[in-house]
Amino acid sequence: MRTVTIITIATIKILKIYTTIQNRKI
C-alpha cells in the first residue's frame, strides 16, 4: 500500500472516532 493511502485511511478512522466522541458528549 502507498503511504498516502495509509494516511488517508488513518485520517478517516480518526475522523470517525472523533465524530463518535462528539456525538456522545451531546
mmCIF file of the N, C-alpha and C atoms, coordinates in Angstrom:
data_MODEL
# 
_entry.id   MODEL 
# 
loop_
_atom_site.group_PDB 
_atom_site.id 
_atom_site.type_symbol 
_atom_site.label_atom_id 
_atom_site.label_alt_id 
_atom_site.label_comp_id 
_atom_site.label_asym_id 
_atom_site.label_entity_id 
_atom_site.label_seq_id 
_atom_site.pdbx_PDB_ins_code 
_atom_site.Cartn_x 
_atom_site.Cartn_y 
_atom_site.Cartn_z 
_atom_site.occupancy 
_atom_site.B_iso_or_equiv 
_atom_site.pdbx_formal_charge 
_atom_site.auth_seq_id 
_atom_site.auth_comp_id 
_atom_site.auth_asym_id 
_atom_site.auth_atom_id 
_atom_site.pdbx_PDB_model_num 
ATOM 1  N N  . MET A 1 1  ? 0.850   -1.217 0.000  1.00 0.00 ? 1  MET A N  1 
ATOM 2  C CA . MET A 1 1  ? 0.000   0.000  0.000  1.00 0.00 ? 1  MET A CA 1 
ATOM 3  C C  . MET A 1 1  ? 0.877   1.255  0.000  1.00 0.00 ? 1  MET A C  1 
ATOM 4  N N  . ARG A 1 2  ? 0.381   2.274  -0.668 1.00 0.00 ? 2  ARG A N  1 
ATOM 5  C CA . ARG A 1 2  ? 1.121   3.539  -0.701 1.00 0.00 ? 2  ARG A CA 1 
ATOM 6  C C  . ARG A 1 2  ? 1.000   4.261  0.632  1.00 0.00 ? 2  ARG A C  1 
ATOM 7  N N  . THR A 1 3  ? 1.989   5.080  0.925  1.00 0.00 ? 3  THR A N  1 
ATOM 8  C CA . THR A 1 3  ? 1.963   5.840  2.184  1.00 0.00 ? 3  THR A CA 1 
ATOM 9  C C  . THR A 1 3  ? 0.751   6.756  2.221  1.00 0.00 ? 3  THR A C  1 
ATOM 10 N N  . VAL A 1 4  ? 0.426   7.348  1.070  1.00 0.00 ? 4  VAL A N  1 
ATOM 11 C CA . VAL A 1 4  ? -0.727  8.262  1.005  1.00 0.00 ? 4  VAL A CA 1 
ATOM 12 C C  . VAL A 1 4  ? -2.005  7.516  1.353  1.00 0.00 ? 4  VAL A C  1 
ATOM 13 N N  . THR A 1 5  ? -2.131  6.296  0.849  1.00 0.00 ? 5  THR A N  1 
ATOM 14 C CA . THR A 1 5  ? -3.338  5.508  1.135  1.00 0.00 ? 5  THR A CA 1 
ATOM 15 C C  . THR A 1 5  ? -3.446  5.217  2.620  1.00 0.00 ? 5  THR A C  1 
ATOM 16 N N  . ILE A 1 6  ? -2.322  4.849  3.231  1.00 0.00 ? 6  ILE A N  1 
ATOM 17 C CA . ILE A 1 6  ? -2.323  4.548  4.672  1.00 0.00 ? 6  ILE A CA 1 
ATOM 18 C C  . ILE A 1 6  ? -2.723  5.780  5.473  1.00 0.00 ? 6  ILE A C  1 
ATOM 19 N N  . ILE A 1 7  ? -2.178  6.932  5.096  1.00 0.00 ? 7  ILE A N  1 
ATOM 20 C CA . ILE A 1 7  ? -2.504  8.174  5.810  1.00 0.00 ? 7  ILE A CA 1 
ATOM 21 C C  . ILE A 1 7  ? -3.980  8.499  5.640  1.00 0.00 ? 7  ILE A C  1 
ATOM 22 N N  . THR A 1 8  ? -4.500  8.308  4.421  1.00 0.00 ? 8  THR A N  1 
ATOM 23 C CA . THR A 1 8  ? -5.910  8.608  4.157  1.00 0.00 ? 8  THR A CA 1 
ATOM 24 C C  . THR A 1 8  ? -6.815  7.726  5.008  1.00 0.00 ? 8  THR A C  1 
ATOM 25 N N  . ILE A 1 9  ? -6.535  6.426  5.035  1.00 0.00 ? 9  ILE A N  1 
ATOM 26 C CA . ILE A 1 9  ? -7.353  5.503  5.834  1.00 0.00 ? 9  ILE A CA 1 
ATOM 27 C C  . ILE A 1 9  ? -7.270  5.862  7.312  1.00 0.00 ? 9  ILE A C  1 
ATOM 28 N N  . ALA A 1 10 ? -6.074  6.175  7.780  1.00 0.00 ? 10 ALA A N  1 
ATOM 29 C CA . ALA A 1 10 ? -5.897  6.528  9.190  1.00 0.00 ? 10 ALA A CA 1 
ATOM 30 C C  . ALA A 1 10 ? -6.682  7.788  9.528  1.00 0.00 ? 10 ALA A C  1 
ATOM 31 N N  . THR A 1 11 ? -6.643  8.769  8.609  1.00 0.00 ? 11 THR A N  1 
ATOM 32 C CA . THR A 1 11 ? -7.374  10.019 8.838  1.00 0.00 ? 11 THR A CA 1 
ATOM 33 C C  . THR A 1 11 ? -8.868  9.761  8.920  1.00 0.00 ? 11 THR A C  1 
ATOM 34 N N  . ILE A 1 12 ? -9.390  8.915  8.020  1.00 0.00 ? 12 ILE A N  1 
ATOM 35 C CA . ILE A 1 12 ? -10.822 8.607  8.025  1.00 0.00 ? 12 ILE A CA 1 
ATOM 36 C C  . ILE A 1 12 ? -11.207 7.937  9.341  1.00 0.00 ? 12 ILE A C  1 
ATOM 37 N N  . LYS A 1 13 ? -10.379 7.003  9.806  1.00 0.00 ? 13 LYS A N  1 
ATOM 38 C CA . LYS A 1 13 ? -10.676 6.316  11.070 1.00 0.00 ? 13 LYS A CA 1 
ATOM 39 C C  . LYS A 1 13 ? -10.683 7.304  12.226 1.00 0.00 ? 13 LYS A C  1 
ATOM 40 N N  . ILE A 1 14 ? -9.714  8.225  12.242 1.00 0.00 ? 14 ILE A N  1 
ATOM 41 C CA . ILE A 1 14 ? -9.643  9.219  13.317 1.00 0.00 ? 14 ILE A CA 1 
ATOM 42 C C  . ILE A 1 14 ? -10.876 10.115 13.288 1.00 0.00 ? 14 ILE A C  1 
ATOM 43 N N  . LEU A 1 15 ? -11.298 10.515 12.089 1.00 0.00 ? 15 LEU A N  1 
ATOM 44 C CA . LEU A 1 15 ? -12.472 11.384 11.974 1.00 0.00 ? 15 LEU A CA 1 
ATOM 45 C C  . LEU A 1 15 ? -13.713 10.654 12.475 1.00 0.00 ? 15 LEU A C  1 
ATOM 46 N N  . LYS A 1 16 ? -13.828 9.365  12.171 1.00 0.00 ? 16 LYS A N  1 
ATOM 47 C CA . LYS A 1 16 ? -14.992 8.595  12.630 1.00 0.00 ? 16 LYS A CA 1 
ATOM 48 C C  . LYS A 1 16 ? -15.002 8.508  14.149 1.00 0.00 ? 16 LYS A C  1 
ATOM 49 N N  . ILE A 1 17 ? -13.828 8.250  14.744 1.00 0.00 ? 17 ILE A N  1 
ATOM 50 C CA . ILE A 1 17 ? -13.743 8.158  16.204 1.00 0.00 ? 17 ILE A CA 1 
ATOM 51 C C  . ILE A 1 17 ? -14.069 9.512  16.831 1.00 0.00 ? 17 ILE A C  1 
ATOM 52 N N  . TYR A 1 18 ? -13.536 10.597 16.244 1.00 0.00 ? 18 TYR A N  1 
ATOM 53 C CA . TYR A 1 18 ? -13.778 11.940 16.767 1.00 0.00 ? 18 TYR A CA 1 
ATOM 54 C C  . TYR A 1 18 ? -15.263 12.265 16.710 1.00 0.00 ? 18 TYR A C  1 
ATOM 55 N N  . THR A 1 19 ? -15.907 11.897 15.601 1.00 0.00 ? 19 THR A N  1 
ATOM 56 C CA . THR A 1 19 ? -17.343 12.157 15.451 1.00 0.00 ? 19 THR A CA 1 
ATOM 57 C C  . THR A 1 19 ? -18.129 11.389 16.505 1.00 0.00 ? 19 THR A C  1 
ATOM 58 N N  . THR A 1 20 ? -17.733 10.145 16.754 1.00 0.00 ? 20 THR A N  1 
ATOM 59 C CA . THR A 1 20 ? -18.432 9.329  17.756 1.00 0.00 ? 20 THR A CA 1 
ATOM 60 C C  . THR A 1 20 ? -18.314 9.962  19.135 1.00 0.00 ? 20 THR A C  1 
ATOM 61 N N  . ILE A 1 21 ? -17.131 10.463 19.474 1.00 0.00 ? 21 ILE A N  1 
ATOM 62 C CA . ILE A 1 21 ? -16.928 11.101 20.779 1.00 0.00 ? 21 ILE A CA 1 
ATOM 63 C C  . ILE A 1 21 ? -17.794 12.352 20.885 1.00 0.00 ? 21 ILE A C  1 
ATOM 64 N N  . GLN A 1 22 ? -17.839 13.138 19.828 1.00 0.00 ? 22 GLN A N  1 
ATOM 65 C CA . GLN A 1 22 ? -18.644 14.363 19.844 1.00 0.00 ? 22 GLN A CA 1 
ATOM 66 C C  . GLN A 1 22 ? -20.118 14.017 20.025 1.00 0.00 ? 22 GLN A C  1 
ATOM 67 N N  . ASN A 1 23 ? -20.586 12.959 19.372 1.00 0.00 ? 23 ASN A N  1 
ATOM 68 C CA . ASN A 1 23 ? -21.989 12.563 19.487 1.00 0.00 ? 23 ASN A CA 1 
ATOM 69 C C  . ASN A 1 23 ? -22.301 12.117 20.914 1.00 0.00 ? 23 ASN A C  1 
ATOM 70 N N  . ARG A 1 24 ? -21.343 11.481 21.579 1.00 0.00 ? 24 ARG A N  1 
ATOM 71 C CA . ARG A 1 24 ? -21.575 11.024 22.949 1.00 0.00 ? 24 ARG A CA 1 
ATOM 72 C C  . ARG A 1 24 ? -21.642 12.196 23.918 1.00 0.00 ? 24 ARG A C  1 
ATOM 73 N N  . LYS A 1 25 ? -20.894 13.259 23.632 1.00 0.00 ? 25 LYS A N  1 
ATOM 74 C CA . LYS A 1 25 ? -20.882 14.428 24.523 1.00 0.00 ? 25 LYS A CA 1 
ATOM 75 C C  . LYS A 1 25 ? -22.212 15.169 24.468 1.00 0.00 ? 25 LYS A C  1 
ATOM 76 N N  . ILE A 1 26 ? -22.841 15.152 23.293 1.00 0.00 ? 26 ILE A N  1 
ATOM 77 C CA . ILE A 1 26 ? -24.088 15.919 23.141 1.00 0.00 ? 26 ILE A CA 1 
ATOM 78 C C  . ILE A 1 26 ? -25.210 15.246 23.936 1.00 0.00 ? 26 ILE A C  1 
# 
